[in-house]
């Protein structure tokens, strides 16, 4: 029979304990039965599961089931299920150990802080509450650390097997389920210019000109509410033309096609229906995938120390370039000549629109502190020395991208759960497992 090194050590320890108690029995002429405090219930590859582990986990589950007033399963079946779960956990922990997977104290503390916040408690108050309920905080930390390690193993084993195509994303977003889970609500304003039947082509053209004129006035800053009250034939004209918060499914299909493509604050070109010409403005939108980001358009020149350029020489060069820029030399030309960022060098240093958190912290701090159209002083990041010019800023609606991300997460989670089960079955089948539980 295969006996792991760990099991041999445990057996050796048990044997020493046995002879210690036996010597006491003989010296005192006592014939008291010796009871082992703990025993191995399963050998799993190079590790073991002890009876105390099994009993503790069974007790936890029984307490939870009783508190939920759920019907209790037969104890022997519950023990079998719990033991199987412990075996799967042990296999994954051994994989993590071989791969060198560790969870740092800072990562563990961040997770515990999130758990505390979900319970509306500070970390200190959460620790106190645990201990008041008879749970060791140290034991709880160890459990969470173990769960994080197992999650990392699962992501590594399962995540690489999951593939989601662009078509799959589009199909989900456009499905009824996707529309429900990803639903955005739109606050739309509406002006209707009636086009009655029997009008001549010239009369219809005149109404079209009126619609275009109203759109121009709206784009120049005139009040939608005022123009709706003055010109609209719609039912909501006196309420500022507001249609109320609606999902795309609740909007007329003709409107939905237009509104979903608008940015907040944007007015669409006139939409023709049997009733006339409609002017639509997207005033607001909300939902779990609605997201706006403050973006910055910038360009930079990067100078790096190298084998042939010391740190001091790099700093001297960036200061010289900064002086030349202040004296009026062209940023693009100097970027093409001196910048050592291969991604932006040939574009004159232009970086494109960036989101918060995209850049090195030192770079981003300086970027945020620089006014539009201004140059920053030379700043050192982990990449080298930079001069930054902020070209523009905007608050951009990235809801469409966020919707795709959310759809990806939903599909990934489903596939992950399916793939995880088969992966765990494979791991269990490949591992050496010797169950010693007899009761």
C-alpha positions in Angstrom: 0.0 0.0 0.0 1.2 3.5 -0.9 2.1 5.5 2.3 3.1 9.1 1.9 6.0 10.6 3.8 3.5 12.8 5.6 1.5 9.8 6.6 4.6 8.0 7.9 5.4 11.0 10.1 1.9 11.0 11.4 2.1 7.2 12.1 5.5 7.7 13.8 4.0 10.5 15.9 1.0 8.2 16.8 3.3 5.3 17.7 5.3 7.5 20.1 2.1 8.7 21.7 0.9 5.1 22.0 4.1 3.9 23.8 4.0 6.9 26.1 0.4 6.1 27.2 1.3 2.3 27.3 4.2 3.0 29.7 1.8 4.9 32.0 -0.7 2.1 31.9 1.8 -0.5 32.9 3.3 1.5 35.7 -0.1 2.2 37.2 -1.5 -1.2 36.4 -4.4 0.6 34.7 -6.3 -1.0 31.8 -8.0 2.1 30.6 -8.7 2.0 26.8 -6.5 4.4 24.8 -8.5 6.8 22.5 -6.8 8.5 19.7 -7.4 12.3 19.6 -7.2 12.4 15.8 -6.8 10.1 12.8 -6.3 10.2 9.1 -9.5 9.9 7.0 -8.0 10.2 3.6 -4.6 10.3 1.9 -4.5 12.7 -1.1 -1.3 12.6 -3.2 1.3 13.9 -0.8 -1.1 15.2 1.8 -3.7 13.9 4.3 -7.1 14.9 5.6 -7.6 14.5 9.3 -10.8 13.5 11.1 -10.7 16.8 13.0 -10.9 18.7 9.7 -13.8 16.6 8.5 -15.7 17.0 11.8 -15.1 20.7 12.0 -16.4 21.3 8.4 -19.4 19.0 9.0 -20.2 20.9 12.2 -20.0 24.3 10.3 -22.5 23.0 7.7 -24.9 21.6 10.3 -24.9 24.9 12.1 -25.7 26.8 8.9 -28.4 24.3 7.9 -30.1 24.5 11.3 -29.9 28.3 11.3 -31.6 28.3 7.9 -34.2 25.8 9.2 -33.3 23.5 6.3 -34.0 19.7 6.5 -30.8 17.9 7.6 -29.5 15.1 5.4 -28.4 11.8 6.8 -25.1 12.3 8.7 -23.2 9.6 6.7 -24.1 11.1 3.4 -23.2 14.6 4.6 -19.8 13.3 5.7 -19.2 11.7 2.3 -20.0 14.9 0.5 -17.9 17.0 2.8 -14.9 14.7 2.6 -15.1 14.8 -1.2 -15.0 18.6 -1.1 -12.0 18.5 1.3 -10.3 16.1 -1.1 -10.9 18.5 -4.1 -9.6 21.4 -2.0 -6.5 19.5 -0.9 -5.7 18.7 -4.6 -5.9 22.3 -5.6 -3.9 23.5 -2.6 -1.1 21.1 -3.6 -1.2 22.4 -7.2 -0.9 25.9 -5.8 2.0 24.9 -3.6 3.9 23.3 -6.6 3.2 26.4 -8.7 4.5 28.7 -5.9 1.1 30.5 -5.6 1.1 32.8 -2.5 -1.4 35.4 -1.2 0.3 38.4 0.3 -0.8 39.9 3.6 -1.8 43.1 1.8 -4.0 41.3 -0.7 -5.6 39.3 2.2 -6.2 42.4 4.1 -7.9 44.1 1.1 -10.2 41.1 0.7 -11.0 41.1 4.4 -11.8 44.8 4.3 -14.2 44.2 1.4 -15.9 41.4 3.4 -16.2 43.7 6.4 -17.6 46.5 4.2 -20.2 44.2 2.8 -21.3 43.6 6.4 -21.4 47.3 7.0 -18.5 47.0 9.5 -15.0 48.2 9.8 -12.3 45.6 9.8 -11.7 46.0 13.6 -15.5 45.7 14.3 -15.7 42.7 12.0 -12.9 41.0 13.9 -14.6 41.7 17.3 -18.0 40.4 16.0 -16.3 37.2 14.7 -14.7 36.6 18.1 -18.0 37.3 19.9 -19.6 34.6 17.9 -16.9 32.2 18.8 -14.9 32.3 15.6 -11.1 32.8 15.7 -10.1 35.7 13.6 -6.8 34.0 12.8 -8.7 30.9 11.7 -11.0 33.1 9.6 -8.0 34.7 7.9 -6.5 31.3 7.1 -9.8 30.2 5.6 -10.0 33.3 3.4 -6.3 32.9 2.3 -7.0 29.3 1.4 -10.1 30.3 -0.7 -8.1 33.0 -2.5 -5.4 30.5 -3.4 -7.9 28.0 -4.7 -9.6 30.7 -6.8 -6.3 31.5 -8.3 -5.7 27.9 -9.2 -9.1 27.6 -10.7 -8.6 30.8 -12.8 -5.3 29.3 -14.1 -6.7 25.9 -14.9 -10.1 26.9 -16.2 -9.8 30.5 -17.6 -7.4 29.5 -20.4 -10.0 27.1 -21.7 -12.7 29.7 -22.2 -13.1 31.4 -25.5 -15.8 34.1 -26.2 -16.1 35.4 -29.7 -17.3 38.9 -30.8 -20.4 37.3 -32.4 -21.2 35.6 -29.1 -21.1 38.9 -27.3 -23.3 40.6 -29.9 -25.8 37.7 -29.8 -26.1 38.0 -26.0 -26.4 41.8 -26.0 -29.2 41.6 -28.6 -31.1 38.7 -27.0 -34.1 39.3 -24.7 -32.1 38.0 -21.7 -29.2 40.4 -22.6 -31.5 43.3 -23.0 -33.0 42.6 -19.5 -29.7 42.1 -17.7 -27.9 45.0 -19.5 -30.9 47.3 -19.8 -30.1 51.0 -19.9 -32.8 53.6 -19.3 -33.0 56.7 -21.4 -34.5 60.1 -20.5 -35.5 61.5 -23.9 -37.0 64.8 -25.0 -39.2 64.9 -28.1 -40.5 67.5 -30.5 -43.1 66.5 -33.1 -43.7 68.6 -36.2 -46.9 67.2 -37.8 -47.0 66.3 -41.4 -50.6 66.0 -42.5 -51.6 63.8 -45.4 -52.3 65.6 -48.7 -49.5 68.2 -48.3 -47.5 69.1 -51.4 -43.9 68.3 -51.7 -43.0 71.9 -51.2 -45.0 72.1 -48.0 -43.3 69.0 -46.7 -39.9 70.5 -47.6 -40.8 73.6 -45.6 -41.5 71.5 -42.5 -38.2 69.7 -43.0 -36.5 73.1 -43.1 -38.3 74.1 -39.9 -37.1 70.9 -38.2 -33.4 71.5 -39.2 -33.8 75.1 -38.0 -35.0 73.9 -34.6 -32.1 71.5 -34.4 -29.6 74.2 -35.1 -31.2 76.4 -32.4 -30.9 73.5 -29.9 -27.3 73.0 -30.8 -26.7 76.7 -30.3 -27.9 76.3 -26.7 -31.6 77.2 -26.8 -33.9 75.5 -24.3 -35.5 72.3 -25.5 -38.4 72.8 -23.1 -39.1 76.2 -24.5 -39.0 75.1 -28.2 -41.1 72.0 -27.4 -43.8 74.1 -25.7 -43.7 76.5 -28.7 -43.6 74.2 -31.7 -44.3 70.5 -30.7 -47.5 68.8 -31.5 -46.5 65.9 -29.2 -48.5 64.9 -26.1 -45.6 65.9 -23.8 -45.0 69.3 -25.4 -46.0 71.3 -22.3 -43.9 69.0 -20.0 -40.7 70.0 -21.9 -41.1 67.2 -24.4 -39.9 64.6 -21.8 -41.0 61.1 -22.5 -39.9 59.8 -19.1 -37.3 57.2 -18.2 -37.6 54.2 -20.6 -35.6 51.3 -21.7 -35.0 50.8 -25.5 -37.7 48.1 -25.5 -40.2 50.7 -24.1 -39.4 53.3 -26.7 -41.1 53.2 -30.1 -38.8 51.0 -32.2 -38.2 54.0 -34.6 -36.9 56.1 -31.7 -34.9 53.3 -30.1 -32.8 52.8 -33.2 -31.8 56.5 -33.0 -31.6 57.1 -29.2 -29.3 54.1 -28.5 -26.7 55.6 -30.8 -26.8 59.1 -29.2 -24.4 60.5 -26.7 -25.9 62.3 -23.7 -26.8 65.9 -24.6 -26.8 65.1 -28.3 -29.7 65.9 -30.7 -30.5 63.5 -33.5 -31.3 64.4 -37.1 -35.1 64.5 -37.8 -36.8 61.1 -37.8 -39.8 60.7 -40.2 -42.9 58.7 -39.3 -46.5 58.6 -40.4 -47.2 61.3 -37.8 -44.6 63.7 -39.0 -41.0 64.7 -38.2 -39.6 63.9 -34.7 -36.7 65.7 -33.1 -35.1 63.6 -30.3 -32.5 64.6 -27.6 -30.9 62.2 -25.2 -30.9 64.2 -21.9 -29.7 61.5 -19.5 -29.2 57.7 -19.2 -28.7 55.3 -16.4 -28.3 51.6 -15.6 -25.7 49.2 -14.3 -23.7 49.5 -17.5 -23.9 53.3 -17.8 -20.4 54.8 -17.3 -18.8 58.1 -18.0 -15.0 58.7 -17.8 -12.9 61.9 -17.6 -10.5 61.4 -20.5 -7.4 63.3 -21.4 -5.7 63.8 -24.8 -2.0 64.4 -24.4 1.4 64.0 -26.1 4.8 63.5 -24.6 8.5 63.3 -25.2 10.3 60.4 -23.3 14.0 60.4 -22.6 15.5 57.3 -20.9 18.8 56.5 -19.3 20.7 53.8 -21.1 24.1 52.1 -21.3 25.5 55.1 -23.2 23.4 57.8 -21.3 23.7 58.3 -17.6 20.8 59.4 -15.4 22.3 62.9 -15.2 22.7 63.1 -19.0 19.1 62.0 -19.5 17.9 64.7 -17.1 20.1 67.3 -18.8 18.7 66.3 -22.3 15.0 66.5 -21.2 15.7 70.0 -19.6 17.3 71.1 -22.9 14.3 69.9 -24.9 11.9 71.6 -22.4 13.8 74.9 -22.9 13.6 74.6 -26.7 9.8 73.9 -26.5 9.3 77.0 -24.3 11.2 79.0 -26.9 8.7 78.0 -29.5 10.2 74.9 -31.3 7.7 72.5 -32.7 6.6 69.7 -30.3 6.0 67.1 -33.1 9.5 67.6 -34.6 11.3 67.3 -31.3 9.2 64.3 -30.3 10.2 62.5 -33.6 13.8 63.5 -33.1 14.3 62.7 -29.4 11.4 60.7 -27.9 12.2 57.1 -27.0 8.6 55.9 -26.8 8.2 53.7 -30.0 4.4 53.7 -29.7 4.0 57.5 -30.0 7.3 58.8 -31.5 6.3 58.9 -35.2 2.9 60.5 -34.2 4.7 63.4 -32.8 4.3 62.1 -29.2 0.5 61.8 -29.4 -0.9 59.2 -26.9 -4.6 59.3 -27.9 -7.4 59.6 -25.4 -6.6 58.0 -22.0 -8.7 56.9 -19.1 -7.9 57.4 -15.4 -5.3 54.8 -14.3 -3.9 54.1 -17.7 -0.5 55.6 -17.0 2.4 55.4 -14.5 1.3 57.1 -11.2 4.0 59.9 -11.4 3.1 60.5 -15.1 -0.6 60.6 -14.3 -0.2 63.0 -11.4 1.6 65.5 -13.6 -0.9 64.9 -16.4 -3.8 65.7 -14.1 -2.1 68.9 -12.8 -1.4 70.3 -16.2 -3.8 72.7 -17.9 -5.1 72.3 -21.4 -2.6 73.7 -23.9 0.2 73.8 -21.3 3.5 72.0 -21.0 4.5 70.2 -17.8 7.9 70.6 -16.2 10.1 67.5 -16.9 8.8 64.6 -14.7 10.5 61.3 -13.9 8.4 58.1 -14.0 9.4 54.4 -13.9 10.0 54.6 -17.7 12.3 57.7 -17.7 12.0 61.5 -18.1 8.9 63.0 -19.7 7.6 66.4 -21.0 3.8 66.3 -21.2 1.5 68.6 -23.1 -2.3 68.3 -22.4 -4.1 68.9 -25.7 -7.8 68.4 -24.6 -10.1 66.9 -22.0 -13.6 65.4 -22.2 -16.2 63.5 -20.1 -16.8 60.5 -22.4 -19.7 58.1 -22.4 -18.1 54.6 -22.4 -21.4 52.8 -21.7 -21.2 50.8 -24.9 -17.8 49.4 -23.9 -19.0 48.9 -20.3 -22.0 47.0 -21.7 -19.7 44.7 -23.7 -17.5 44.2 -20.6 -20.6 43.3 -18.5 -21.8 40.9 -21.2 -18.4 39.3 -21.3 -18.4 38.8 -17.6 -21.9 37.2 -17.6 -20.9 34.7 -20.4 -17.5 34.0 -18.9 -19.0 33.2 -15.5 -21.4 30.7 -17.1 -18.8 29.0 -19.1 -16.4 29.1 -16.1 -18.9 27.3 -13.9 -19.5 24.6 -16.5 -15.8 24.1 -17.3 -14.9 24.2 -13.6 -17.0 21.2 -12.8 -15.4 19.0 -15.5 -11.9 20.3 -14.6 -12.4 19.4 -10.9 -13.6 15.9 -11.9 -10.5 15.5 -14.0 -8.2 16.6 -11.2 -9.9 14.2 -8.8 -9.5 11.3 -11.3 -5.8 12.0 -11.8 -5.0 12.3 -8.1 -4.0 9.4 -5.8 -6.8 9.2 -3.2 -7.0 6.6 -0.4 -10.2 7.0 1.7 -9.9 5.6 5.2 -13.2 6.7 6.6 -15.2 3.7 7.8 -18.0 5.2 9.8 
